[in-house]
Amino acid sequence: MSSPRVLIVAPGSPADRAGLEVGDEIATVDGEAPRDVIRWRWLTDEADLTLEVNRGGLELALEVPKAAGQPLGVEVHSALFDQVRTCDNHCEFCFIHQLPPGLRTSLYLKDDDYRLSFLYGNFTTLTRFTEADLERVVSEGLGPINVSMHASDPEVRAGMLRNRRGATSLRWLRALLDHGIEVHGQVVCCPGVNDGAVLDDTLAGVLDRYPELATLCVVPLGVSRWSREPRMRPHTPAEAAAVVDTVEEWQDVFTAVLGRRLVFAADEYYLVAGRPFPPASSYEGFPMHEDGIGMARTFEREFSGLAPAATGVAHGFFAWVDGAAARPDGYRQPTPCRSGAGSGLQGDRDLPQNAAAVALRPRRGAPVAILTGEYGAKVVGPLVEGLDRIDVRVLPVENRFFGGNVGVTGLLVGDDLARVLAEEPTGHRYLLPDVCLSGGRFLDGTTPDDLPRPVEIVATDGIALRSALTAQP
């Protein structure tokens, strides 16, 4: 187990006054070695701390006078200080198994760690969950937790996970609910595997055995061109429509029995089926927005001025594995974006511009193109069509890098963007959602500075897009 390493010390903070320095490794807090940032925050929330510090081989004891609840004023290097609990399932539908070769090593890491579920919204199957984990989750109130269910039938679930513990691990879901932990569930729906009658059975099982679930989202299987699983294929429009029908029928059942809809179908199902999205009110506050449930309606409300603030988009799994750092203000959301200087835009980071990009900067009042994935184009296109006095178009980018049915904006890479931008005119403004970036890089390792046209990085919400369209370069 490693120790938390100090990345930033806030000037004037208790840590600064006590002499803590960047690069210090904190061995213990009041005699306890924290194993993750969750425990770190519990310990450093106390008053008058004693820190055992390793500074370049020199061991120090620092007394830190502070009030209970007062921030220590330190940012540390990671969310986990021990080893991440990796996944030992072998799911046919796992997207990590569908990544192309040659990407950075961090992207191939599969976790099944309940702590990352709590911190980042990752989903856990609970196949590696233990009594000790349950005790900690309950005693520290670590909720919400996101659980991958996929099926409530034990044998179907074990088969999908290719792990015999898949048949029994949902007992931990029942235990979490019994102790009042907020849990959100997920079903990755695979055509011919757990849709149709199996999906009906799963939803009946939820009503019978897990009615306390906060929500259950049904999301479609993503299949890249790198998949080697013969049973895995995209939904047809008819199959997508059948999933929507099943979910909406069960929403009526859950509403009648529980007084709430509980289950929701991902936006992608409505796009593939060619169905209109449900009204915003039917999403009951958008609790699973980060999992693609109600994103389109949320974006529409933000863009139209009906939402007072942006909901934001969590970067999820790839943000964690790609080295998302701990933040002193908490770990429930990804690192906040920085504002573009003077533009009112939001970006993943302050991005450099090469000389060629500077020379190609757009003129004032230039036409605007919004870069987005093929699914995003279907959402954004109708919203910008009615704008007056703005020359704007939506530029859908086919994802050839992943291929298959991958059409979400968050998986766009620099190579595909470069291919499209190379055919576009110079002097126009090109807006790119920040959800494509993690630490300033696309998943293929390139950066916006590698693109053949300068782009403006915009936060992935309707308010930021509307602001960007009315801003001048």
Stockholm file with secondary structure:
# STOCKHOLM 1.0

chainA/1-473         MSSPRVLIVAPGSPADRAGLEVGDEIATVDGEAPRDVIRWRWLTDEADLTLEVNRGGLELALEVPKAAGQPLGVEVHSALFDQVRTCDNHCEFCFIHQLPPGLRTSLYLKDDDYRLSFLYGNFTTLTRFTEADLERVVSEGLGPINVSMHASDPEVRAGMLRNRRGATSLRWLRALLDHGIEVHGQVVCCPGVNDGAVLDDTLAGVLDRYPELATLCVVPLGVSRWSREPRMRPHTPAEAAAVVDTVEEWQDVFTAVLGRRLVFAADEYYLVAGRPFPPASSYEGFPMHEDGIGMARTFEREFSGLAPAATGVAHGFFAWVDGAAARPDGYRQPTPCRSGAGSGLQGDRDLPQNAAAVALRPRRGAPVAILTGEYGAKVVGPLVEGLDRIDVRVLPVENRFFGGNVGVTGLLVGDDLARVLAEEPTGHRYLLPDVCLSGGRFLDGTTPDDLPRPVEIVATDGIALRSALTAQP
#=GR chainA/1-473 SS CCCCBEEEECTTSHHHHHTCCTTCEEEEETTBCCSBHHHHHHHHTSSSEEEEEEETTEEEEEEECCCTTCCCCEEESCSBSSCCCBCCCCCTTCSGGGSCTTSCGGGGCCBCCHHHHHHHCCEECCTTCCHHHHHHHHHHTCCCEEEECSCSSHHHHHHHHTCGGGGTTHHHHHHHHHTTCCEEEEEEECTTTTSHHHHHHHHHHHHHHCTTCSEEEEEECCCCTTCCCTTCCCCCHHHHHHHHHHHHHHHHHHHHHHSSCCEEECHHHHHHHTCCCCCGGGGTTCTTGGGTSSHHHHHHHHHTTCSSSCCCCCCHHHHHHTTCCCCTTCSSSCCCCEECTTTCCEESSCCCCCHHHHHTCCCTTCCEEEEEEHHHHHHHHHHHHTCSSCCEEEEEECCTTTCTTCCCGGGCCHHHHHHHHTTSCTTSEEEEEGGGCBTTBCTTSCCGGGSSSCCEEECSSHHHHHHHHHSCC
#=GC SS_cons         CCCCBEEEECTTSHHHHHTCCTTCEEEEETTBCCSBHHHHHHHHTSSSEEEEEEETTEEEEEEECCCTTCCCCEEESCSBSSCCCBCCCCCTTCSGGGSCTTSCGGGGCCBCCHHHHHHHCCEECCTTCCHHHHHHHHHHTCCCEEEECSCSSHHHHHHHHTCGGGGTTHHHHHHHHHTTCCEEEEEEECTTTTSHHHHHHHHHHHHHHCTTCSEEEEEECCCCTTCCCTTCCCCCHHHHHHHHHHHHHHHHHHHHHHSSCCEEECHHHHHHHTCCCCCGGGGTTCTTGGGTSSHHHHHHHHHTTCSSSCCCCCCHHHHHHTTCCCCTTCSSSCCCCEECTTTCCEESSCCCCCHHHHHTCCCTTCCEEEEEEHHHHHHHHHHHHTCSSCCEEEEEECCTTTCTTCCCGGGCCHHHHHHHHTTSCTTSEEEEEGGGCBTTBCTTSCCGGGSSSCCEEECSSHHHHHHHHHSCC
//
